[in-house]
């Protein structure tokens, strides 16, 4: 794997926005939108010593009749990280 380029504050803002888009897309693909009442994404980027750590907290409020499981949510998050890794590799590695 190649090295991560030095990231600016603009890069970090772009990365955070893109990860949010990827997460929303994966959640929408994995979960029936009619069962989701609210989706709250909290993306935390930590960039120190040329290393980027990304944590996400996903809060989902469901319709009371929903049968969505925690496993489905975790699968969507895992898929989002795969897409996010590809995005980082294509745009921020040297």
PDB file of N, CA, C and O in Angstrom:
ATOM      1  N   UNK A   1       0.849  -1.168   0.000  1.00  0.00           N
ATOM      2  CA  UNK A   1       0.000   0.000   0.000  1.00  0.00           C
ATOM      3  C   UNK A   1       0.897   1.234   0.000  1.00  0.00           C
ATOM      4  O   UNK A   1       1.891   1.290   0.724  1.00  0.00           O
ATOM      5  N   UNK A   2       0.539   2.215  -0.815  1.00  0.00           N
ATOM      6  CA  UNK A   2       1.332   3.434  -0.874  1.00  0.00           C
ATOM      7  C   UNK A   2       1.007   4.344   0.307  1.00  0.00           C
ATOM      8  O   UNK A   2       0.018   4.161   1.016  1.00  0.00           O
ATOM      9  N   UNK A   3       1.866   5.312   0.481  1.00  0.00           N
ATOM     10  CA  UNK A   3       1.778   6.222   1.616  1.00  0.00           C
ATOM     11  C   UNK A   3       0.665   7.251   1.412  1.00  0.00           C
ATOM     12  O   UNK A   3       0.399   7.686   0.291  1.00  0.00           O
ATOM     13  N   UNK A   4       0.031   7.625   2.500  1.00  0.00           N
ATOM     14  CA  UNK A   4      -0.991   8.664   2.485  1.00  0.00           C
ATOM     15  C   UNK A   4      -0.305  10.013   2.309  1.00  0.00           C
ATOM     16  O   UNK A   4       0.688  10.296   2.980  1.00  0.00           O
ATOM     17  N   UNK A   5      -0.827  10.847   1.413  1.00  0.00           N
ATOM     18  CA  UNK A   5      -0.236  12.172   1.228  1.00  0.00           C
ATOM     19  C   UNK A   5      -0.502  13.032   2.467  1.00  0.00           C
ATOM     20  O   UNK A   5      -1.370  12.702   3.276  1.00  0.00           O
ATOM     21  N   UNK A   6       0.226  14.113   2.615  1.00  0.00           N
ATOM     22  CA  UNK A   6      -0.016  15.043   3.717  1.00  0.00           C
ATOM     23  C   UNK A   6      -1.365  15.709   3.460  1.00  0.00           C
ATOM     24  O   UNK A   6      -1.591  16.286   2.396  1.00  0.00           O
ATOM     25  N   UNK A   7      -2.245  15.626   4.432  1.00  0.00           N
ATOM     26  CA  UNK A   7      -3.611  16.116   4.255  1.00  0.00           C
ATOM     27  C   UNK A   7      -3.784  17.517   4.832  1.00  0.00           C
ATOM     28  O   UNK A   7      -3.284  17.829   5.912  1.00  0.00           O
ATOM     29  N   UNK A   8      -4.500  18.348   4.089  1.00  0.00           N
ATOM     30  CA  UNK A   8      -4.831  19.695   4.552  1.00  0.00           C
ATOM     31  C   UNK A   8      -6.188  19.667   5.248  1.00  0.00           C
ATOM     32  O   UNK A   8      -6.880  18.649   5.232  1.00  0.00           O
ATOM     33  N   UNK A   9      -6.558  20.776   5.849  1.00  0.00           N
ATOM     34  CA  UNK A   9      -7.880  20.846   6.475  1.00  0.00           C
ATOM     35  C   UNK A   9      -8.979  20.734   5.420  1.00  0.00           C
ATOM     36  O   UNK A   9     -10.041  20.175   5.693  1.00  0.00           O
ATOM     37  N   UNK A  10      -8.736  21.258   4.219  1.00  0.00           N
ATOM     38  CA  UNK A  10      -9.709  21.096   3.125  1.00  0.00           C
ATOM     39  C   UNK A  10      -9.844  19.634   2.729  1.00  0.00           C
ATOM     40  O   UNK A  10     -10.950  19.160   2.472  1.00  0.00           O
ATOM     41  N   UNK A  11      -8.719  18.912   2.679  1.00  0.00           N
ATOM     42  CA  UNK A  11      -8.756  17.477   2.379  1.00  0.00           C
ATOM     43  C   UNK A  11      -9.586  16.733   3.415  1.00  0.00           C
ATOM     44  O   UNK A  11     -10.402  15.878   3.070  1.00  0.00           O
ATOM     45  N   UNK A  12      -9.374  17.063   4.687  1.00  0.00           N
ATOM     46  CA  UNK A  12     -10.101  16.387   5.766  1.00  0.00           C
ATOM     47  C   UNK A  12     -11.604  16.672   5.683  1.00  0.00           C
ATOM     48  O   UNK A  12     -12.419  15.785   5.938  1.00  0.00           O
ATOM     49  N   UNK A  13     -11.968  17.899   5.331  1.00  0.00           N
ATOM     50  CA  UNK A  13     -13.388  18.233   5.169  1.00  0.00           C
ATOM     51  C   UNK A  13     -13.984  17.444   4.006  1.00  0.00           C
ATOM     52  O   UNK A  13     -15.097  16.929   4.106  1.00  0.00           O
ATOM     53  N   UNK A  14     -13.241  17.352   2.902  1.00  0.00           N
ATOM     54  CA  UNK A  14     -13.702  16.593   1.745  1.00  0.00           C
ATOM     55  C   UNK A  14     -13.848  15.109   2.085  1.00  0.00           C
ATOM     56  O   UNK A  14     -14.821  14.466   1.692  1.00  0.00           O
ATOM     57  N   UNK A  15     -12.878  14.578   2.812  1.00  0.00           N
ATOM     58  CA  UNK A  15     -12.909  13.168   3.217  1.00  0.00           C
ATOM     59  C   UNK A  15     -14.121  12.896   4.102  1.00  0.00           C
ATOM     60  O   UNK A  15     -14.819  11.901   3.910  1.00  0.00           O
ATOM     61  N   UNK A  16     -14.371  13.763   5.057  1.00  0.00           N
ATOM     62  CA  UNK A  16     -15.513  13.591   5.954  1.00  0.00           C
ATOM     63  C   UNK A  16     -16.827  13.627   5.172  1.00  0.00           C
ATOM     64  O   UNK A  16     -17.707  12.794   5.388  1.00  0.00           O
ATOM     65  N   UNK A  17     -16.954  14.599   4.260  1.00  0.00           N
ATOM     66  CA  UNK A  17     -18.171  14.701   3.449  1.00  0.00           C
ATOM     67  C   UNK A  17     -18.367  13.463   2.585  1.00  0.00           C
ATOM     68  O   UNK A  17     -19.474  12.934   2.484  1.00  0.00           O
ATOM     69  N   UNK A  18     -17.289  13.008   1.967  1.00  0.00           N
ATOM     70  CA  UNK A  18     -17.390  11.846   1.078  1.00  0.00           C
ATOM     71  C   UNK A  18     -17.762  10.592   1.868  1.00  0.00           C
ATOM     72  O   UNK A  18     -18.584   9.796   1.416  1.00  0.00           O
ATOM     73  N   UNK A  19     -17.166  10.417   3.034  1.00  0.00           N
ATOM     74  CA  UNK A  19     -17.501   9.243   3.844  1.00  0.00           C
ATOM     75  C   UNK A  19     -18.970   9.290   4.252  1.00  0.00           C
ATOM     76  O   UNK A  19     -19.641   8.259   4.279  1.00  0.00           O
ATOM     77  N   UNK A  20     -19.469  10.481   4.569  1.00  0.00           N
ATOM     78  CA  UNK A  20     -20.888  10.623   4.883  1.00  0.00           C
ATOM     79  C   UNK A  20     -21.767  10.203   3.710  1.00  0.00           C
ATOM     80  O   UNK A  20     -22.780   9.528   3.894  1.00  0.00           O
ATOM     81  N   UNK A  21     -21.373  10.605   2.504  1.00  0.00           N
ATOM     82  CA  UNK A  21     -22.129  10.217   1.302  1.00  0.00           C
ATOM     83  C   UNK A  21     -22.091   8.704   1.099  1.00  0.00           C
ATOM     84  O   UNK A  21     -23.108   8.083   0.790  1.00  0.00           O
ATOM     85  N   UNK A  22     -20.918   8.124   1.274  1.00  0.00           N
ATOM     86  CA  UNK A  22     -20.770   6.674   1.099  1.00  0.00           C
ATOM     87  C   UNK A  22     -21.612   5.932   2.141  1.00  0.00           C
ATOM     88  O   UNK A  22     -22.290   4.959   1.811  1.00  0.00           O
ATOM     89  N   UNK A  23     -21.570   6.384   3.386  1.00  0.00           N
ATOM     90  CA  UNK A  23     -22.369   5.752   4.443  1.00  0.00           C
ATOM     91  C   UNK A  23     -23.864   5.821   4.139  1.00  0.00           C
ATOM     92  O   UNK A  23     -24.577   4.824   4.249  1.00  0.00           O
ATOM     93  N   UNK A  24     -24.322   6.996   3.761  1.00  0.00           N
ATOM     94  CA  UNK A  24     -25.745   7.143   3.443  1.00  0.00           C
ATOM     95  C   UNK A  24     -26.143   6.229   2.293  1.00  0.00           C
ATOM     96  O   UNK A  24     -27.212   5.618   2.321  1.00  0.00           O
ATOM     97  N   UNK A  25     -25.294   6.136   1.295  1.00  0.00           N
ATOM     98  CA  UNK A  25     -25.579   5.276   0.149  1.00  0.00           C
ATOM     99  C   UNK A  25     -25.663   3.808   0.561  1.00  0.00           C
ATOM    100  O   UNK A  25     -26.590   3.103   0.162  1.00  0.00           O
ATOM    101  N   UNK A  26     -24.709   3.352   1.347  1.00  0.00           N
ATOM    102  CA  UNK A  26     -24.702   1.949   1.767  1.00  0.00           C
ATOM    103  C   UNK A  26     -25.878   1.623   2.688  1.00  0.00           C
ATOM    104  O   UNK A  26     -26.470   0.549   2.586  1.00  0.00           O
ATOM    105  N   UNK A  27     -26.210   2.538   3.575  1.00  0.00           N
ATOM    106  CA  UNK A  27     -27.362   2.319   4.454  1.00  0.00           C
ATOM    107  C   UNK A  27     -28.638   2.257   3.619  1.00  0.00           C
ATOM    108  O   UNK A  27     -29.508   1.422   3.869  1.00  0.00           O
ATOM    109  N   UNK A  28     -28.747   3.136   2.632  1.00  0.00           N
ATOM    110  CA  UNK A  28     -29.927   3.141   1.761  1.00  0.00           C
ATOM    111  C   UNK A  28     -30.054   1.854   0.956  1.00  0.00           C
ATOM    112  O   UNK A  28     -31.161   1.369   0.722  1.00  0.00           O
ATOM    113  N   UNK A  29     -28.918   1.301   0.532  1.00  0.00           N
ATOM    114  CA  UNK A  29     -28.946   0.040  -0.217  1.00  0.00           C
ATOM    115  C   UNK A  29     -29.322  -1.139   0.679  1.00  0.00           C
ATOM    116  O   UNK A  29     -30.024  -2.055   0.251  1.00  0.00           O
ATOM    117  N   UNK A  30     -28.853  -1.107   1.918  1.00  0.00           N
ATOM    118  CA  UNK A  30     -29.003  -2.267   2.805  1.00  0.00           C
ATOM    119  C   UNK A  30     -30.314  -2.288   3.594  1.00  0.00           C
ATOM    120  O   UNK A  30     -30.799  -3.354   3.972  1.00  0.00           O
ATOM    121  N   UNK A  31     -30.872  -1.123   3.836  1.00  0.00           N
ATOM    122  CA  UNK A  31     -32.052  -1.042   4.700  1.00  0.00           C
ATOM    123  C   UNK A  31     -33.219  -0.408   3.955  1.00  0.00           C
ATOM    124  O   UNK A  31     -33.028   0.537   3.190  1.00  0.00           O
ATOM    125  N   UNK A  32     -34.414  -0.918   4.172  1.00  0.00           N
ATOM    126  CA  UNK A  32     -35.593  -0.331   3.522  1.00  0.00           C
ATOM    127  C   UNK A  32     -35.833   1.098   4.023  1.00  0.00           C
ATOM    128  O   UNK A  32     -36.050   1.314   5.215  1.00  0.00           O
ATOM    129  N   UNK A  33     -35.793   2.059   3.116  1.00  0.00           N
ATOM    130  CA  UNK A  33     -35.913   3.464   3.514  1.00  0.00           C
ATOM    131  C   UNK A  33     -37.252   3.775   4.182  1.00  0.00           C
ATOM    132  O   UNK A  33     -37.332   4.686   5.006  1.00  0.00           O
ATOM    133  N   UNK A  34     -38.302   3.028   3.835  1.00  0.00           N
ATOM    134  CA  UNK A  34     -39.597   3.293   4.449  1.00  0.00           C
ATOM    135  C   UNK A  34     -39.623   2.918   5.932  1.00  0.00           C
ATOM    136  O   UNK A  34     -40.524   3.338   6.659  1.00  0.00           O
ATOM    137  N   UNK A  35     -38.645   2.134   6.384  1.00  0.00           N
ATOM    138  CA  UNK A  35     -38.589   1.748   7.793  1.00  0.00           C
ATOM    139  C   UNK A  35     -37.695   2.667   8.623  1.00  0.00           C
ATOM    140  O   UNK A  35     -37.704   2.600   9.853  1.00  0.00           O
ATOM    141  N   UNK A  36     -36.923   3.523   7.954  1.00  0.00           N
ATOM    142  CA  UNK A  36     -36.007   4.437   8.654  1.00  0.00           C
ATOM    143  C   UNK A  36     -36.703   5.769   8.861  1.00  0.00           C
ATOM    144  O   UNK A  36     -37.136   6.414   7.906  1.00  0.00           O
ATOM    145  N   UNK A  37     -36.804   6.175  10.123  1.00  0.00           N
ATOM    146  CA  UNK A  37     -37.402   7.469  10.433  1.00  0.00           C
ATOM    147  C   UNK A  37     -36.340   8.561  10.502  1.00  0.00           C
ATOM    148  O   UNK A  37     -36.604   9.702  10.123  1.00  0.00           O
ATOM    149  N   UNK A  38     -35.138   8.226  10.983  1.00  0.00           N
ATOM    150  CA  UNK A  38     -34.081   9.220  11.108  1.00  0.00           C
ATOM    151  C   UNK A  38     -32.730   8.520  11.035  1.00  0.00           C
ATOM    152  O   UNK A  38     -32.548   7.429  11.576  1.00  0.00           O
ATOM    153  N   UNK A  39     -31.792   9.166  10.357  1.00  0.00           N
ATOM    154  CA  UNK A  39     -30.428   8.650  10.233  1.00  0.00           C
ATOM    155  C   UNK A  39     -29.474   9.752  10.652  1.00  0.00           C
ATOM    156  O   UNK A  39     -29.467  10.832  10.063  1.00  0.00           O
ATOM    157  N   UNK A  40     -28.664   9.479  11.678  1.00  0.00           N
ATOM    158  CA  UNK A  40     -27.715  10.459  12.196  1.00  0.00           C
ATOM    159  C   UNK A  40     -26.316   9.878  12.087  1.00  0.00           C
ATOM    160  O   UNK A  40     -26.020   8.836  12.672  1.00  0.00           O
ATOM    161  N   UNK A  41     -25.450  10.561  11.331  1.00  0.00           N
ATOM    162  CA  UNK A  41     -24.072  10.106  11.144  1.00  0.00           C
ATOM    163  C   UNK A  41     -23.131  11.056  11.860  1.00  0.00           C
ATOM    164  O   UNK A  41     -23.205  12.270  11.676  1.00  0.00           O
ATOM    165  N   UNK A  42     -22.252  10.506  12.673  1.00  0.00           N
ATOM    166  CA  UNK A  42     -21.234  11.292  13.357  1.00  0.00           C
ATOM    167  C   UNK A  42     -19.883  10.719  12.933  1.00  0.00           C
ATOM    168  O   UNK A  42     -19.499   9.629  13.358  1.00  0.00           O
ATOM    169  N   UNK A  43     -19.168  11.466  12.092  1.00  0.00           N
ATOM    170  CA  UNK A  43     -17.885  11.008  11.556  1.00  0.00           C
ATOM    171  C   UNK A  43     -16.774  11.769  12.268  1.00  0.00           C
ATOM    172  O   UNK A  43     -16.765  12.999  12.303  1.00  0.00           O
ATOM    173  N   UNK A  44     -15.848  11.019  12.830  1.00  0.00           N
ATOM    174  CA  UNK A  44     -14.738  11.609  13.574  1.00  0.00           C
ATOM    175  C   UNK A  44     -13.437  11.244  12.876  1.00  0.00           C
ATOM    176  O   UNK A  44     -13.082  10.071  12.766  1.00  0.00           O
ATOM    177  N   UNK A  45     -12.727  12.275  12.403  1.00  0.00           N
ATOM    178  CA  UNK A  45     -11.432  12.069  11.760  1.00  0.00           C
ATOM    179  C   UNK A  45     -10.339  12.475  12.730  1.00  0.00           C
ATOM    180  O   UNK A  45     -10.423  13.517  13.379  1.00  0.00           O
ATOM    181  N   UNK A  46      -9.318  11.647  12.823  1.00  0.00           N
ATOM    182  CA  UNK A  46      -8.155  11.960  13.631  1.00  0.00           C
ATOM    183  C   UNK A  46      -6.938  11.808  12.727  1.00  0.00           C
ATOM    184  O   UNK A  46      -6.624  10.705  12.280  1.00  0.00           O
ATOM    185  N   UNK A  47      -6.261  12.908  12.462  1.00  0.00           N
ATOM    186  CA  UNK A  47      -5.107  12.895  11.569  1.00  0.00           C
ATOM    187  C   UNK A  47      -3.887  13.386  12.329  1.00  0.00           C
ATOM    188  O   UNK A  47      -3.737  14.580  12.589  1.00  0.00           O
ATOM    189  N   UNK A  48      -3.017  12.445  12.682  1.00  0.00           N
ATOM    190  CA  UNK A  48      -1.782  12.764  13.407  1.00  0.00           C
ATOM    191  C   UNK A  48      -0.655  11.923  12.856  1.00  0.00           C
ATOM    192  O   UNK A  48      -0.845  10.759  12.504  1.00  0.00           O
ATOM    193  N   UNK A  49       0.526  12.523  12.784  1.00  0.00           N
ATOM    194  CA  UNK A  49       1.727  11.824  12.328  1.00  0.00           C
ATOM    195  C   UNK A  49       1.503  11.127  10.981  1.00  0.00           C
ATOM    196  O   UNK A  49       1.929   9.993  10.762  1.00  0.00           O
ATOM    197  N   UNK A  50       0.811  11.856  10.083  1.00  0.00           N
ATOM    198  CA  UNK A  50       0.527  11.360   8.741  1.00  0.00           C
ATOM    199  C   UNK A  50      -0.278  10.063   8.727  1.00  0.00           C
ATOM    200  O   UNK A  50      -0.192   9.285   7.776  1.00  0.00           O
ATOM    201  N   UNK A  51      -1.058   9.833   9.777  1.00  0.00           N
ATOM    202  CA  UNK A  51      -1.937   8.669   9.840  1.00  0.00           C
ATOM    203  C   UNK A  51      -3.364   9.158  10.061  1.00  0.00           C
ATOM    204  O   UNK A  51      -3.629   9.985  10.933  1.00  0.00           O
ATOM    205  N   UNK A  52      -4.276   8.626   9.249  1.00  0.00           N
ATOM    206  CA  UNK A  52      -5.678   9.004   9.328  1.00  0.00           C
ATOM    207  C   UNK A  52      -6.486   7.884   9.971  1.00  0.00           C
ATOM    208  O   UNK A  52      -6.478   6.746   9.499  1.00  0.00           O
ATOM    209  N   UNK A  53      -7.179   8.218  11.047  1.00  0.00           N
ATOM    210  CA  UNK A  53      -8.103   7.286  11.691  1.00  0.00           C
ATOM    211  C   UNK A  53      -9.507   7.858  11.538  1.00  0.00           C
ATOM    212  O   UNK A  53      -9.740   9.047  11.757  1.00  0.00           O
ATOM    213  N   UNK A  54     -10.425   6.996  11.161  1.00  0.00           N
ATOM    214  CA  UNK A  54     -11.801   7.420  10.943  1.00  0.00           C
ATOM    215  C   UNK A  54     -12.723   6.539  11.777  1.00  0.00           C
ATOM    216  O   UNK A  54     -12.708   5.314  11.664  1.00  0.00           O
ATOM    217  N   UNK A  55     -13.521   7.185  12.612  1.00  0.00           N
ATOM    218  CA  UNK A  55     -14.531   6.484  13.403  1.00  0.00           C
ATOM    219  C   UNK A  55     -15.892   7.040  13.019  1.00  0.00           C
ATOM    220  O   UNK A  55     -16.031   8.213  12.675  1.00  0.00           O
ATOM    221  N   UNK A  56     -16.870   6.190  13.084  1.00  0.00           N
ATOM    222  CA  UNK A  56     -18.222   6.634  12.753  1.00  0.00           C
ATOM    223  C   UNK A  56     -19.194   6.109  13.796  1.00  0.00           C
ATOM    224  O   UNK A  56     -19.076   4.983  14.280  1.00  0.00           O
ATOM    225  N   UNK A  57     -20.149   6.953  14.123  1.00  0.00           N
ATOM    226  CA  UNK A  57     -21.250   6.559  14.997  1.00  0.00           C
ATOM    227  C   UNK A  57     -22.514   6.759  14.175  1.00  0.00           C
ATOM    228  O   UNK A  57     -22.816   7.873  13.747  1.00  0.00           O
ATOM    229  N   UNK A  58     -23.241   5.690  13.960  1.00  0.00           N
ATOM    230  CA  UNK A  58     -24.462   5.743  13.167  1.00  0.00           C
ATOM    231  C   UNK A  58     -25.652   5.558  14.090  1.00  0.00           C
ATOM    232  O   UNK A  58     -25.783   4.534  14.760  1.00  0.00           O
ATOM    233  N   UNK A  59     -26.507   6.550  14.116  1.00  0.00           N
ATOM    234  CA  UNK A  59     -27.739   6.465  14.886  1.00  0.00           C
ATOM    235  C   UNK A  59     -28.908   6.333  13.928  1.00  0.00           C
ATOM    236  O   UNK A  59     -29.097   7.175  13.049  1.00  0.00           O
ATOM    237  N   UNK A  60     -29.677   5.298  14.092  1.00  0.00           N
ATOM    238  CA  UNK A  60     -30.816   5.060  13.208  1.00  0.00           C
ATOM    239  C   UNK A  60     -32.074   4.909  14.064  1.00  0.00           C
ATOM    240  O   UNK A  60     -32.115   4.111  15.001  1.00  0.00           O
ATOM    241  N   UNK A  61     -33.088   5.686  13.722  1.00  0.00           N
ATOM    242  CA  UNK A  61     -34.401   5.529  14.344  1.00  0.00           C
ATOM    243  C   UNK A  61     -35.297   4.825  13.342  1.00  0.00           C
ATOM    244  O   UNK A  61     -35.381   5.221  12.179  1.00  0.00           O
ATOM    245  N   UNK A  62     -35.968   3.772  13.808  1.00  0.00           N
ATOM    246  CA  UNK A  62     -36.780   2.954  12.925  1.00  0.00           C
ATOM    247  C   UNK A  62     -38.263   3.146  13.180  1.00  0.00           C
ATOM    248  O   UNK A  62     -38.687   3.580  14.251  1.00  0.00           O
ATOM    249  N   UNK A  63     -39.025   2.812  12.174  1.00  0.00           N
ATOM    250  CA  UNK A  63     -40.464   2.684  12.312  1.00  0.00           C
ATOM    251  C   UNK A  63     -40.725   1.613  13.369  1.00  0.00           C
ATOM    252  O   UNK A  63     -39.970   0.645  13.458  1.00  0.00           O
ATOM    253  N   UNK A  64     -41.744   1.762  14.144  1.00  0.00           N
ATOM    254  CA  UNK A  64     -42.003   0.816  15.233  1.00  0.00           C
ATOM    255  C   UNK A  64     -42.262  -0.613  14.760  1.00  0.00           C
ATOM    256  O   UNK A  64     -42.127  -1.548  15.548  1.00  0.00           O
ATOM    257  N   UNK A  65     -42.626  -0.800  13.507  1.00  0.00           N
ATOM    258  CA  UNK A  65     -42.869  -2.142  12.974  1.00  0.00           C
ATOM    259  C   UNK A  65     -41.657  -2.709  12.221  1.00  0.00           C
ATOM    260  O   UNK A  65     -41.726  -3.788  11.633  1.00  0.00           O
ATOM    261  N   UNK A  66     -40.574  -1.979  12.251  1.00  0.00           N
ATOM    262  CA  UNK A  66     -39.379  -2.381  11.507  1.00  0.00           C
ATOM    263  C   UNK A  66     -38.791  -3.691  12.022  1.00  0.00           C
ATOM    264  O   UNK A  66     -38.835  -3.993  13.215  1.00  0.00           O
ATOM    265  N   UNK A  67     -38.246  -4.447  11.093  1.00  0.00           N
ATOM    266  CA  UNK A  67     -37.560  -5.690  11.450  1.00  0.00           C
ATOM    267  C   UNK A  67     -36.062  -5.605  11.142  1.00  0.00           C
ATOM    268  O   UNK A  67     -35.390  -6.630  11.026  1.00  0.00           O
ATOM    269  N   UNK A  68     -35.550  -4.396  11.014  1.00  0.00           N
ATOM    270  CA  UNK A  68     -34.123  -4.175  10.749  1.00  0.00           C
ATOM    271  C   UNK A  68     -33.321  -4.622  11.964  1.00  0.00           C
ATOM    272  O   UNK A  68     -33.682  -4.332  13.105  1.00  0.00           O
ATOM    273  N   UNK A  69     -32.230  -5.332  11.702  1.00  0.00           N
ATOM    274  CA  UNK A  69     -31.385  -5.826  12.790  1.00  0.00           C
ATOM    275  C   UNK A  69     -30.091  -5.027  12.882  1.00  0.00           C
ATOM    276  O   UNK A  69     -29.695  -4.340  11.941  1.00  0.00           O
ATOM    277  N   UNK A  70     -29.451  -5.133  14.026  1.00  0.00           N
ATOM    278  CA  UNK A  70     -28.144  -4.503  14.228  1.00  0.00           C
ATOM    279  C   UNK A  70     -27.131  -5.066  13.232  1.00  0.00           C
ATOM    280  O   UNK A  70     -26.248  -4.346  12.768  1.00  0.00           O
ATOM    281  N   UNK A  71     -27.256  -6.327  12.912  1.00  0.00           N
ATOM    282  CA  UNK A  71     -26.358  -6.970  11.951  1.00  0.00           C
ATOM    283  C   UNK A  71     -26.454  -6.310  10.574  1.00  0.00           C
ATOM    284  O   UNK A  71     -25.436  -6.130   9.906  1.00  0.00           O
ATOM    285  N   UNK A  72     -27.649  -5.953  10.146  1.00  0.00           N
ATOM    286  CA  UNK A  72     -27.823  -5.286   8.860  1.00  0.00           C
ATOM    287  C   UNK A  72     -27.149  -3.917   8.860  1.00  0.00           C
ATOM    288  O   UNK A  72     -26.542  -3.518   7.866  1.00  0.00           O
ATOM    289  N   UNK A  73     -27.258  -3.211   9.961  1.00  0.00           N
ATOM    290  CA  UNK A  73     -26.617  -1.897  10.075  1.00  0.00           C
ATOM    291  C   UNK A  73     -25.104  -2.052  10.030  1.00  0.00           C
ATOM    292  O   UNK A  73     -24.423  -1.305   9.328  1.00  0.00           O
ATOM    293  N   UNK A  74     -24.576  -3.017  10.772  1.00  0.00           N
ATOM    294  CA  UNK A  74     -23.123  -3.232  10.798  1.00  0.00           C
ATOM    295  C   UNK A  74     -22.603  -3.639   9.423  1.00  0.00           C
ATOM    296  O   UNK A  74     -21.510  -3.232   9.028  1.00  0.00           O
ATOM    297  N   UNK A  75     -23.372  -4.434   8.696  1.00  0.00           N
ATOM    298  CA  UNK A  75     -22.982  -4.840   7.335  1.00  0.00           C
ATOM    299  C   UNK A  75     -22.889  -3.606   6.432  1.00  0.00           C
ATOM    300  O   UNK A  75     -21.952  -3.479   5.644  1.00  0.00           O
ATOM    301  N   UNK A  76     -23.851  -2.712   6.546  1.00  0.00           N
ATOM    302  CA  UNK A  76     -23.838  -1.490   5.740  1.00  0.00           C
ATOM    303  C   UNK A  76     -22.621  -0.629   6.083  1.00  0.00           C
ATOM    304  O   UNK A  76     -21.993  -0.060   5.190  1.00  0.00           O
ATOM    305  N   UNK A  77     -22.291  -0.533   7.358  1.00  0.00           N
ATOM    306  CA  UNK A  77     -21.115   0.240   7.781  1.00  0.00           C
ATOM    307  C   UNK A  77     -19.847  -0.405   7.245  1.00  0.00           C
ATOM    308  O   UNK A  77     -18.955   0.293   6.764  1.00  0.00           O
ATOM    309  N   UNK A  78     -19.754  -1.729   7.320  1.00  0.00           N
ATOM    310  CA  UNK A  78     -18.583  -2.435   6.787  1.00  0.00           C
ATOM    311  C   UNK A  78     -18.420  -2.171   5.292  1.00  0.00           C
ATOM    312  O   UNK A  78     -17.309  -1.928   4.821  1.00  0.00           O
ATOM    313  N   UNK A  79     -19.517  -2.218   4.550  1.00  0.00           N
ATOM    314  CA  UNK A  79     -19.473  -1.952   3.106  1.00  0.00           C
ATOM    315  C   UNK A  79     -19.044  -0.510   2.838  1.00  0.00           C
ATOM    316  O   UNK A  79     -18.310  -0.243   1.886  1.00  0.00           O
ATOM    317  N   UNK A  80     -19.498   0.407   3.674  1.00  0.00           N
ATOM    318  CA  UNK A  80     -19.111   1.805   3.512  1.00  0.00           C
ATOM    319  C   UNK A  80     -17.607   1.979   3.712  1.00  0.00           C
ATOM    320  O   UNK A  80     -16.968   2.740   2.985  1.00  0.00           O
ATOM    321  N   UNK A  81     -17.041   1.278   4.694  1.00  0.00           N
ATOM    322  CA  UNK A  81     -15.591   1.362   4.909  1.00  0.00           C
ATOM    323  C   UNK A  81     -14.820   0.817   3.711  1.00  0.00           C
ATOM    324  O   UNK A  81     -13.760   1.348   3.377  1.00  0.00           O
ATOM    325  N   UNK A  82     -15.319  -0.224   3.057  1.00  0.00           N
ATOM    326  CA  UNK A  82     -14.662  -0.767   1.864  1.00  0.00           C
ATOM    327  C   UNK A  82     -14.652   0.295   0.764  1.00  0.00           C
ATOM    328  O   UNK A  82     -13.619   0.538   0.140  1.00  0.00           O
ATOM    329  N   UNK A  83     -15.795   0.922   0.530  1.00  0.00           N
ATOM    330  CA  UNK A  83     -15.874   1.991  -0.463  1.00  0.00           C
ATOM    331  C   UNK A  83     -15.017   3.184  -0.094  1.00  0.00           C
ATOM    332  O   UNK A  83     -14.397   3.804  -0.958  1.00  0.00           O
ATOM    333  N   UNK A  84     -14.984   3.505   1.185  1.00  0.00           N
ATOM    334  CA  UNK A  84     -14.180   4.625   1.661  1.00  0.00           C
ATOM    335  C   UNK A  84     -12.693   4.354   1.457  1.00  0.00           C
ATOM    336  O   UNK A  84     -11.955   5.240   1.028  1.00  0.00           O
ATOM    337  N   UNK A  85     -12.250   3.137   1.760  1.00  0.00           N
ATOM    338  CA  UNK A  85     -10.844   2.776   1.543  1.00  0.00           C
ATOM    339  C   UNK A  85     -10.456   2.943   0.079  1.00  0.00           C
ATOM    340  O   UNK A  85      -9.372   3.440  -0.229  1.00  0.00           O
ATOM    341  N   UNK A  86     -11.339   2.528  -0.821  1.00  0.00           N
ATOM    342  CA  UNK A  86     -11.070   2.674  -2.260  1.00  0.00           C
ATOM    343  C   UNK A  86     -10.976   4.155  -2.633  1.00  0.00           C
ATOM    344  O   UNK A  86     -10.114   4.543  -3.422  1.00  0.00           O
ATOM    345  N   UNK A  87     -11.850   4.970  -2.076  1.00  0.00           N
ATOM    346  CA  UNK A  87     -11.829   6.417  -2.329  1.00  0.00           C
ATOM    347  C   UNK A  87     -10.507   7.035  -1.857  1.00  0.00           C
ATOM    348  O   UNK A  87      -9.898   7.829  -2.573  1.00  0.00           O
ATOM    349  N   UNK A  88     -10.074   6.670  -0.662  1.00  0.00           N
ATOM    350  CA  UNK A  88      -8.804   7.181  -0.132  1.00  0.00           C
ATOM    351  C   UNK A  88      -7.641   6.736  -1.026  1.00  0.00           C
ATOM    352  O   UNK A  88      -6.765   7.534  -1.359  1.00  0.00           O
ATOM    353  N   UNK A  89      -7.643   5.469  -1.407  1.00  0.00           N
ATOM    354  CA  UNK A  89      -6.558   4.941  -2.259  1.00  0.00           C
ATOM    355  C   UNK A  89      -6.486   5.702  -3.583  1.00  0.00           C
ATOM    356  O   UNK A  89      -5.392   5.996  -4.065  1.00  0.00           O
ATOM    357  N   UNK A  90      -7.623   6.018  -4.167  1.00  0.00           N
ATOM    358  CA  UNK A  90      -7.660   6.680  -5.469  1.00  0.00           C
ATOM    359  C   UNK A  90      -7.323   8.165  -5.395  1.00  0.00           C
ATOM    360  O   UNK A  90      -6.819   8.733  -6.364  1.00  0.00           O
ATOM    361  N   UNK A  91      -7.593   8.795  -4.265  1.00  0.00           N
ATOM    362  CA  UNK A  91      -7.496  10.261  -4.208  1.00  0.00           C
ATOM    363  C   UNK A  91      -6.435  10.829  -3.269  1.00  0.00           C
ATOM    364  O   UNK A  91      -6.048  11.987  -3.420  1.00  0.00           O
ATOM    365  N   UNK A  92      -5.959  10.051  -2.314  1.00  0.00           N
ATOM    366  CA  UNK A  92      -5.078  10.632  -1.297  1.00  0.00           C
ATOM    367  C   UNK A  92      -3.807   9.820  -1.027  1.00  0.00           C
ATOM    368  O   UNK A  92      -3.137  10.024  -0.015  1.00  0.00           O
ATOM    369  N   UNK A  93      -3.489   8.923  -1.914  1.00  0.00           N
ATOM    370  CA  UNK A  93      -2.234   8.175  -1.746  1.00  0.00           C
ATOM    371  C   UNK A  93      -1.234   8.621  -2.800  1.00  0.00           C
ATOM    372  O   UNK A  93      -1.595   8.971  -3.923  1.00  0.00           O
ATOM    373  N   UNK A  94       0.028   8.598  -2.407  1.00  0.00           N
ATOM    374  CA  UNK A  94       1.107   8.999  -3.335  1.00  0.00           C
ATOM    375  C   UNK A  94       1.983   7.813  -3.687  1.00  0.00           C
ATOM    376  O   UNK A  94       2.937   7.955  -4.452  1.00  0.00           O
TER     377      UNK A  94
END
